[in-house]
């Protein structure tokens, strides 16, 4: 059985994704995705990890995301039957970017091996 914190994380991840579903301005210039959330044990802080693919200014996009926090919390207060709606902090997730670089390196190595065998 899931712990309450796991259920809350899943719920908040769903709510954050739902909030950004119709925010076209955040999607300009690249692909935007929420990659995960972390919730503190006391449920007072929700760290939301995000990533962008494309040529975007990450700091500018983070400021834009930060500007949505108040609205997001208000919507969550109305939609969710919880005593505490956590403070929200956005953090850039470099994992997809790093994975892409590793994939490119592996492809390059594979091409070099093919050239050596030819």
N, C-alpha and C positions, 0 to 999 in steps of 0.2 A: 504494500500500500504506500502511496506517495505521502511524503511529509507535506505539511501545510505550506512550507516555504517553497517547495517545488511546484505546488499547484499555483501559488501566488506568482511565481516567476513566469509560469506558462500563461497565466491570465494577463499579466502586465505586458509580456511580449506580444500577445494577441492585440491588446488595446493600443500599444504603440504602433504596431503595423497597420491597424485599422485607422488610426489617426492620420498617418502619412499616405494612406491609399489615394487620397484626392488632392494632395499638396503638389501640384505640378511644378511650382517654382523651385522646389527642392531638387527636382529631377533634371532640371536644365543643365546641359553640359556633360552629363554622364549618367551611368546607372547607379542608383542609390539603393542600399539595402541595410536593413537592421540585421546584424549578425548574431546578436544574443543579448542577454541581460544578466545582471548579477544583483541579488537582493541581500542586503545585510541581515544578520540574524534578528535584529530588532524591527525589521521591515520599515525602517525610516529612510533608507537611501536605496534608490534604484539606479544602477549604472547601466546605461544603454549603449551598446557597442554598435557602431555604424561603419559602413565602408562605401566608397565611391569608386567606380571604374570609369575612367575617362580623364580628360584634361580639365581638372577643376582645382580651385584653391580650397584646400581642406579647411584652413582656418576660417575662411569666409563662410563655407558651408556649416562649420560648427557654430559660428555666431548665429547663422540663420536657424539652426536647430535649437539653440539656446533660447531664441526669441519665441519659440513655440511652447516652452515649458509651462508657462502659466495657463495657457489655453488647454493644453493637454491635461493638466491636473484638474482643471475645472470640469472637463468632460468626464474624466475618471470619477470625480466626486459624484457626479450625477448618475453615471451608469453603474457604478460598483457599490455594493452594500458593505463597505469596509470602514472600520473606525479610522484607520490610518491610510492616507494616500502618501506614498513616500516622496521625498524630494528626488528630483530627477537630474542626473548628470550624464552628459553625452561624452563618449570617449571613442576616438578613432581606432578602428581595428585594422591593423596592418596585415593580418593573416592572409586574406585573399591576395593581396599584393605580393607578399613573400612567396606564397604558393605559386603564383604566376611566374615569378623570377626563377624559382627552382625548376619549374616545368621547362622554361626556356633553356636553362643550363643543361638539363637532361636531354633535350632535343638536340642541342649543339653537340654534346658528347656523342650521342647516337649517330649524328651526321659524320662526325670525325671518324668514328669506328667504321662506318660504311665506306668512307673514302680510303681508309687504310686497307680495307679488305678488297678494294677494287683493283 
